Amino acid sequence: MEHPLPAMKTINELCDLVRDIAYAIHVYHGHGHMEKVYENALAHRLRKAGIEVTQQQPLTVYDEDSTLIGEFFADLIVEACLIVELKACRALADEHTAQILGYLRSARIEDGLLINFGSYKFEIKKYVMSRQGTQGAQRT
């Protein structure tokens, strides 16, 4: 899904901004809150920075014959081109990776961030889903 970013923002600059704001939230609020607290804080601070954010955006999943088989809700969609999935757990796990990759595939969005606020150590991973369906992860 292609979406024009604000004039001065590439997808990498947008990811850097989200990472910096998320880290500031982690420093200020620490760990121990429910996921929704971090979601609201990140959405609030991104909006203050002039970034478009949609919370709990419904996304549908279809079978190969176009039958609707389910719906899920992305924590945040930023500038209509970046899915941000938030966690408040001890550590990120394989099922969290599978979840964001599924969201990227279903939404046809190429870039995603998986952020964990629940650990003493701030965790963030970036995922890119190519148009051919392959994916990669890199720590940011």
C-alpha positions in Angstrom: 0.0 0.0 0.0 1.6 3.2 -1.1 0.8 6.4 0.7 2.7 9.7 0.4 4.4 10.7 3.6 4.7 14.3 4.8 7.1 16.2 2.6 10.2 15.7 4.9 9.5 12.1 6.0 10.8 8.9 4.4 9.6 5.7 5.9 12.9 5.4 7.7 12.6 8.9 9.2 9.0 8.0 10.2 10.3 4.8 11.9 13.0 6.8 13.6 10.5 9.3 14.9 8.2 6.6 16.3 11.2 4.8 17.9 12.4 8.0 19.6 8.9 8.9 20.9 8.3 5.3 22.1 11.7 5.3 23.9 10.8 8.6 25.6 7.5 7.1 26.7 9.4 4.0 28.0 11.8 6.3 30.0 9.0 8.5 31.4 6.4 5.8 32.2 8.7 2.8 32.8 7.3 -0.7 32.5 4.3 -2.2 34.4 1.4 -0.5 32.7 -1.2 -2.2 30.5 -0.6 -2.1 26.8 -3.5 0.4 26.2 -1.6 3.0 28.3 1.4 2.8 26.0 -0.8 2.8 22.9 -2.6 6.0 24.1 0.6 7.7 25.0 2.3 6.9 21.7 -0.8 8.0 19.7 -1.0 11.2 21.7 2.7 12.1 21.3 2.7 11.3 17.6 -0.4 13.5 17.0 1.3 16.3 18.9 4.2 15.9 16.5 1.8 16.4 13.5 1.7 12.7 12.5 -1.5 11.0 11.4 -2.4 8.0 13.7 -5.3 5.6 13.7 -5.8 3.5 16.8 -7.4 0.0 16.7 -7.9 0.1 13.0 -10.0 -3.0 11.9 -8.3 -5.1 9.2 -10.0 -8.0 7.5 -8.6 -11.3 6.4 -9.9 -13.1 3.3 -9.4 -16.7 2.1 -8.1 -17.4 -1.3 -11.7 -17.4 -2.8 -12.3 -13.9 -1.2 -14.4 -15.3 1.6 -14.2 -13.1 4.7 -12.6 -15.3 7.4 -11.7 -12.9 10.1 -11.0 -9.5 11.4 -8.3 -8.1 13.7 -7.4 -4.7 15.0 -4.0 -3.1 14.4 -2.8 -1.1 17.5 -1.7 1.9 15.5 -1.5 2.7 11.8 0.8 5.7 11.3 0.5 7.9 8.2 -1.4 5.0 6.5 1.9 3.3 5.7 3.3 1.9 9.0 1.7 -0.7 11.3 2.8 -0.4 15.0 2.1 -3.3 17.2 2.6 -2.8 20.9 3.2 -5.3 23.7 3.6 -5.0 27.4 5.3 -8.3 28.2 8.6 -9.6 29.6 10.1 -10.3 26.2 9.0 -10.5 22.6 8.2 -14.0 21.3 7.8 -15.7 18.0 4.0 -15.4 18.1 4.4 -11.6 18.3 6.5 -11.7 15.1 3.9 -13.9 13.4 1.2 -11.5 14.4 2.8 -8.4 12.9 3.7 -10.2 9.7 0.1 -11.4 9.4 -1.1 -7.8 9.9 1.3 -6.5 7.2 0.2 -9.2 4.7 -3.5 -8.6 5.4 -3.3 -4.8 5.3 -0.9 -4.9 2.3 1.4 -2.5 4.2 5.1 -3.0 3.7 6.5 -1.6 7.0 5.8 -2.5 10.6 7.3 -1.9 14.1 6.9 -4.3 17.0 7.5 -2.5 20.3 7.6 -4.0 23.8 7.2 -1.7 26.7 6.9 -4.4 29.3 10.5 -5.2 29.8 13.2 -3.3 31.8 15.0 -3.0 28.5 13.2 -1.2 25.7 12.6 -3.5 22.7 11.7 -2.5 19.2 12.0 -4.5 15.9 11.3 -3.3 12.4 9.7 -5.6 9.8 9.5 -5.1 6.0 7.1 -7.2 3.9 8.1 -7.0 0.2 5.6 -7.1 -2.5 6.7 -10.7 -3.3 5.7 -11.8 0.1 9.1 -12.3 1.7 9.9 -10.6 5.0 12.8 -9.5 6.9 13.4 -8.1 10.4 16.0 -5.8 11.6 16.5 -4.2 15.0 16.2 -0.5 15.1 
